[in-house]
Amino acid sequence: MASVLGCVLTVTAVYIGGGGESSKQKLNCVKVNGSKSFALEKMGVLRQDHVMPMPCIGGVDEDVDALEEHLRQNIPRRKQMVDPYRLGEMVEKGVGYRQTVVIRSYEVGADKTATIESLLNLLQETALNHVWMSGLLSDGFGATHGMMRNNLIWVVSRMQVQVDHYPIWGEVMEIDTWVGASGKNGMRRDWLLRSQATGIVFIRATSTWVMMNKETRRLSKMPDEVRAEIAPWFIEKHAVEEESPEKIEKLDANARYVHSNLKPKRSDLDMNHHVNNVKYLRWMLETIPDEFLEKHQLSDIVLEYRKECGSSDVVQSLCEPRFNQNTGLNGHAVSSQILQGNGLLGALNQRPLSYTHLLQTKGESKNEEIVRARTTWREKKHGAKLFPS
Amino acid sequence: MASVLGCVLTVTAVYIGGGGESSKQKLNCVKVNGSKSFALEKMGVLRQDHVMPMPCIGGVDEDVDALEEHLRQNIPRRKQMVDPYRLGEMVEKGVGYRQTVVIRSYEVGADKTATIESLLNLLQETALNHVWMSGLLSDGFGATHGMMRNNLIWVVSRMQVQVDHYPIWGEVMEIDTWVGASGKNGMRRDWLLRSQATGIVFIRATSTWVMMNKETRRLSKMPDEVRAEIAPWFIEKHAVEEESPEKIEKLDANARYVHSNLKPKRSDLDMNHHVNNVKYLRWMLETIPDEFLEKHQLSDIVLEYRKECGSSDVVQSLCEPRFNQNTGLNGHAVSSQILQGNGLLGALNQRPLSYTHLLQTKGESKNEEIVRARTTWREKKHGAKLFPS
């Protein structure tokens, strides 16, 4: 398994758990109503509704900073059923999470529909809020207390997003997210995005997560104590009917489109100081020719993560239309063309409807894969026709 | 005035008005409970709470698309006092707007604090939601019905943002925004961002808007009918104590730092098909040396907009530390250094704490200014110390 997966970006480190607390963590010395909660009194107006236990104070600057961060973030240490500020609630008998979001003006592109980057951001946000609400977020990046004790972090190995409809500016959406088992040592996280007005499903997504030792950067089995924390949150329910089993082939220097010398900028780094997922996606999509992007919209993306990308890496983005792959024609597009009487030649003259992608770091001696991906596209329609007319 | 200002990006086109409705606009043929609202019945579950009048149907595709967009966006056509999905409410006797927002995981940078880009996005979002709630948003970009009749749009001419504290991931903020008069033909829009828990003000911002003819792209006087719409919303209250009166000098090819050949990408365009404000900001900030950015945080920015930037423009970003300007030393930084006993030489050895910026399009015959700016910075502190300890 370790050879297939790699260490990955990402702040999303999406876990949801339900277990015990360490008494050794700095922030775990808690007295809600005790003598150490003096800062609460000094704070003046404290208007948040959550239960907000306080860490103890060590008297040194770091502790004061930690306290301040704790007060300002207000991460709950007990499971919350509703969050009035995030418009979040626990569903699925208290183990799934639902959040209502409004598509914001800056989350849409020139065509007034949400960008795929914004949608990925919302997946990350709701996943982290799920963990947040669970009361077990210990380090801010999704690790459980049991994981912290074992020096483990979550890394994402695979993600698939299917977009049937793109939400538009101002549209109210409901995002459901939940977790399930994935093999013996992994976790699956799924999402469903629905129109709040009609219940129509716009987007389905699934992802796979494994644990990695923070120091050795090697993948790890799931310790029993961690399984005990998170297993109670697992649901046997899949957002994506059948995960695409087709392997994503590795591109090489012969790829049709190549963008080289891509350098992460300060603004591309997330809280983990890794290049964020959205930047990966932009690098990949910007390698597809503009003429194609103008007339098509993304309907499906599968990402296979291999290695994390840091701020000093120099990245190369490779992209190959699947239509011309030796490994096979773009089956669906071709056969529908043939059915329409255009024949195989007609089909071959068509634009591709799928691309294979690779992001890799260009090292002096060797290249290292960051992420492979496959994108599938459909022609843009004039209207989305989500309401009967 | 027309020579000073220019046509500008921006989707923000921030107006708030309160007046009549045109009976000639396509979407204005409204029968809420009448025979034409058949789509409402067909829609099945309709769970939104707003009053949602329906446009009439012309029977052609564009009308169906317009109807669908109308239903999905659900822009209210009457003033709303609260918006449960945006966590928005009217304040200041019903003419100001307040929205509660949680800083999201992807809105913060590597240091866990909200990026200035995210903050500008939130200003845009709340301004548009203010207009949205007013019931008078006619074209989706902020124009009033009176402006639509006169073929006018809003353009921003100046913006200033003062950041005393940066919110952190998960922090709950309250954003207030309101409008006021600015001269005879302009409008001012202000914002205040406060910690929801303590009421401490983190950010103050102000902006100036004028009207432009959509076809001729020339600035326009404010027609009486438009004044009648928007004047009732004006408040005599300023978020920024004293707007910086100092003129921003125009940089030329002698500027210390120059980034050339900057090209907008597809993802940089907003709903108006102009380069969005955040991209401007990135281009400007990325021209400042990395060593400086690592140790400083932005405390104040003034932007003077001159011309809109389209997708085919090639942009140059110029940047000059103010410390070394002939036009004067960085007054505040120098005098505080002198007061601290370092003398003028000591002060001159310090890093600058202010930069002048210019974005311009590089034409074949001449360059054209897009935006001038001045940024002011402070050294990064270990902790923000917003709570007494």
Contacts between the chains, C-beta under 8 A, distances in Angstrom:
chain1	res1	chain2	res2	distance
A	11	B	105	6.0
A	11	B	106	7.8
A	12	B	105	8.0
A	39	B	387	5.8
A	39	B	388	7.1
A	39	B	389	6.7
A	42	B	387	7.3
A	42	B	388	4.8
A	43	B	197	7.3
A	43	B	198	5.8
A	43	B	387	5.8
A	43	B	388	7.6
A	44	B	198	6.1
A	44	B	199	7.3
A	45	B	197	7.5
A	45	B	198	6.2
A	45	B	199	5.5
A	46	B	197	5.6
A	46	B	198	7.2
A	47	B	196	6.1
A	47	B	197	5.9
A	48	B	172	6.4
A	48	B	196	6.9
A	48	B	197	5.3
A	57	B	389	7.4
A	61	B	382	6.6
A	61	B	383	6.7
A	64	B	383	6.6
A	64	B	385	7.6
A	64	B	389	4.4
A	65	B	382	6.6
A	65	B	383	3.8
A	67	B	387	7.4
A	67	B	389	6.8
A	68	B	383	6.2
A	68	B	384	6.7
A	68	B	385	6.9
A	68	B	386	6.3
A	68	B	387	5.1
A	68	B	389	7.4
A	69	B	112	7.9
A	69	B	168	6.5
A	71	B	197	7.3
A	71	B	387	5.6
A	72	B	167	7.8
A	72	B	168	5.5
A	72	B	170	7.7
A	72	B	171	4.9
A	72	B	195	7.3
A	72	B	197	7.2
A	72	B	386	6.9
A	72	B	387	7.7
A	73	B	168	6.2
A	73	B	169	6.5
A	73	B	170	4.0
A	73	B	171	6.3
A	74	B	170	6.7
A	74	B	171	7.8
A	74	B	172	7.3
A	74	B	197	7.2
A	75	B	170	6.6
A	85	B	87	7.2
A	85	B	100	6.2
A	85	B	102	5.0
A	85	B	172	5.0
A	85	B	196	7.7
A	86	B	102	5.5
A	87	B	85	7.2
A	87	B	87	7.3
A	100	B	85	6.2
A	102	B	85	5.0
A	102	B	86	5.5
A	104	B	121	7.5
A	104	B	125	4.9
A	105	B	11	6.0
A	105	B	12	7.9
A	105	B	124	6.0
A	105	B	125	5.5
A	105	B	128	5.0
A	105	B	271	7.3
A	106	B	11	7.8
A	106	B	121	4.4
A	106	B	124	5.9
A	106	B	125	6.4
A	106	B	270	7.4
A	106	B	276	7.1
A	106	B	278	7.3
A	108	B	271	6.3
A	109	B	266	7.5
A	109	B	267	6.9
A	109	B	269	6.7
A	109	B	270	7.9
A	109	B	271	7.8
A	110	B	266	7.7
A	110	B	269	4.4
A	110	B	270	6.8
A	110	B	271	6.3
A	110	B	273	5.0
A	112	B	69	7.8
A	112	B	140	7.7
A	112	B	271	5.5
A	115	B	267	6.6
A	117	B	267	6.8
A	121	B	104	7.5
A	121	B	106	4.4
A	124	B	105	6.0
A	124	B	106	5.9
A	125	B	104	4.9
A	125	B	105	5.5
A	125	B	106	6.4
A	128	B	105	5.0
A	132	B	170	7.2
A	140	B	112	7.6
A	140	B	169	7.2
A	167	B	72	7.8
A	168	B	69	6.5
A	168	B	72	5.6
A	168	B	73	6.2
A	169	B	73	6.5
A	169	B	140	7.3
A	169	B	271	6.9
A	170	B	72	7.7
A	170	B	73	4.0
A	170	B	74	6.7
A	170	B	75	6.6
A	170	B	132	7.2
A	171	B	72	4.9
A	171	B	73	6.3
A	171	B	74	7.8
A	172	B	48	6.5
A	172	B	74	7.3
A	172	B	85	5.0
A	195	B	72	7.3
A	196	B	47	6.2
A	196	B	48	7.0
A	196	B	85	7.7
A	197	B	43	7.4
A	197	B	45	7.5
A	197	B	46	5.7
A	197	B	47	5.8
A	197	B	48	5.3
A	197	B	71	7.3
A	197	B	72	7.2
A	197	B	74	7.2
A	198	B	43	6.1
A	198	B	44	6.4
A	198	B	45	6.1
A	198	B	46	7.2
A	199	B	44	7.7
A	199	B	45	5.6
A	265	B	282	7.8
A	265	B	286	6.3
A	266	B	109	7.5
A	266	B	110	7.7
A	266	B	286	7.7
A	266	B	290	7.2
A	266	B	293	6.3
A	267	B	109	6.9
A	267	B	115	6.5
A	267	B	117	6.8
A	267	B	282	6.1
A	267	B	285	8.0
A	267	B	286	8.0
A	269	B	109	6.7
A	269	B	110	4.4
A	270	B	106	7.4
A	270	B	109	7.9
A	270	B	110	6.8
A	271	B	105	7.3
A	271	B	108	6.3
A	271	B	109	7.8
A	271	B	110	6.3
A	271	B	112	5.5
A	271	B	169	6.9
A	272	B	110	8.0
A	273	B	110	5.0
A	276	B	106	7.0
A	278	B	106	7.3
A	282	B	265	7.8
A	282	B	267	6.1
A	285	B	267	8.0
A	286	B	265	6.3
A	286	B	266	7.6
A	286	B	267	7.9
A	290	B	266	7.2
A	293	B	266	6.3
A	382	B	61	6.5
A	382	B	65	6.5
A	383	B	61	6.7
A	383	B	64	6.6
A	383	B	65	3.8
A	383	B	68	6.2
A	384	B	68	6.7
A	385	B	64	7.6
A	385	B	68	6.9
A	386	B	68	6.2
A	386	B	72	6.8
A	387	B	39	6.0
A	387	B	42	7.3
A	387	B	43	5.7
A	387	B	67	7.3
A	387	B	68	5.0
A	387	B	71	5.5
A	387	B	72	7.6
A	388	B	39	7.2
A	388	B	42	4.7
A	388	B	43	7.5
A	389	B	39	6.6
A	389	B	57	7.3
A	389	B	64	4.3
A	389	B	67	6.7
A	389	B	68	7.2
